[in-house]
Amino acid sequence: MSKIQAIRGMNDILPEQSLTWHYLERIFQQVVKKFGYQEIRFPVLEQTQLFKRSIGEVTDIVEKEMYSFDDRNGDNLSLRPEGTAGCVRAADQHGLLYNQQQRLWYQGPMFRHERPQKGRYRQFHQFGIEAFGMVGPDIDAEVIQLSAELWRELDLLKYLNLEINNIGSASDRKAYGAALTAFLSARTEQLDDDARRRLHTNPMRVLDSKNPQVQEALTGAPVLQDYVNEDSKSHYQALCSILDALGISYSENSRLVRGLDYYNNCVFEWTTDQLGAQGAVCGGGRYDGLVKQLGGRETPAAGFAIGIERIVLMLDSLEKVPAEELRPIDVYILAVGEGLSAQTLQLAADLRARYPGLGVISHCGGGKYNSQIKRAFACGARVAVILEQEDGSAAPPQNARLRRLDDSGAVLTLEIAQIPEQMGDFLENSGI
Ligand code: HAM
């Protein structure tokens, strides 16, 4: 029988890899907690309409990348390609948005039918934050500050660049879009099918094109900045001066328009040159129109999402995960002899009770000393505890050996009853 393989672009995260994920998830949760953000969870499946109305009908995500299907009732559903739409839907449905301020975070799988390559997958994971009900540039700055704090905690800040842009209001972009359509209409022979179609439906999305010929056609095109209204400009300038005062460096990129339609005013992306083509690790911005567009009341909002796989790739290749985080097991208890199960399991329980942070495995399945100690090494334990019956004796052993599994190979023989008390020192000091 042939084996069934995972779907292309959808990864299994194996035990060894999951240690980096845990570390990252813990740091992220610590940072959002420090900033007073609270978790929200919402389904991976939503009405397709939710994504069409928020991300935009004429975007790569909605046109080409969604996993959509009719369910058994004939409802058209889609796997979420991002978190903002579902977060807004959930928060509004449960009355969290009207006349309130909310700081929310989420994490989980997202699905986009993109061409898989390093750092780009069909099932990938995001951490996101969304802040609702705050109109000034201070919340834009806080959202960026939180992302910078995360990079600092992970020691990645020096590998990341912050790019920001002001994309103005929806009506600014409409006026700009008309100018862009007029400009490109004189160059249609340089456009590909996608760009030609978008020219009249959503001209700004032509700017996202990865086709060099289309990019060439865009040379000398009108620039969005010339169409941005004065309020947006002063909001953006205020944000820039807060970032300056906070010492958060950034570069302004007038081509940064983001691939989703719901943004207005300030948008940003954190990028790196450590990941090859998939350099964007975090993207976000302000989206004051979205709640209303989805049927709620007018609610200012801003947020971002981070691609977890991309940060994991960075943490692993730059070796930024502290060694102790990468070691799931500390103590491996060997039982050489018959009838020692209860004694080893009890010792394991005593060690776990005394050192809640410790990973303790009690060897199961018997076997000779050599095969058991091999397993202790293989699982990466720091210390083996060896319970061994005296030759020919059926009595439970009184003593056990503690053996460090590092180069020191230090060994200490102790009464079993003393092991929980002594283990802390033994783990710390190989010299004992
Ligand atoms: P986005 O830029 O589409 O924004 O995605 C955010 C991040 O998700 C990207 O910077 C990237 O790191 C990661 N990402 C996107 N697609 C993939 C993929 N196929 N494989 C691996 N990683 C990927 C959003 O999703 C918005 N909802 C962000 C937001 C929140 N804006 C306001 N609030």
Boltz pocket constraint, residues with backbone or C-beta under 6 A from the ligand:
constraints:
  - pocket:
      binder: B
      contacts: [[A, 81], [A, 82], [A, 83], [A, 84], [A, 85], [A, 112], [A, 114], [A, 119], [A, 120], [A, 121], [A, 122], [A, 123], [A, 124], [A, 125], [A, 126], [A, 128], [A, 129], [A, 130], [A, 259], [A, 260], [A, 270], [A, 280], [A, 281], [A, 282], [A, 283], [A, 284], [A, 285], [A, 287], [A, 302], [A, 303], [A, 304], [A, 305], [A, 306], [A, 307], [A, 308], [A, 309], [A, 310]]
      max_distance: 6.0
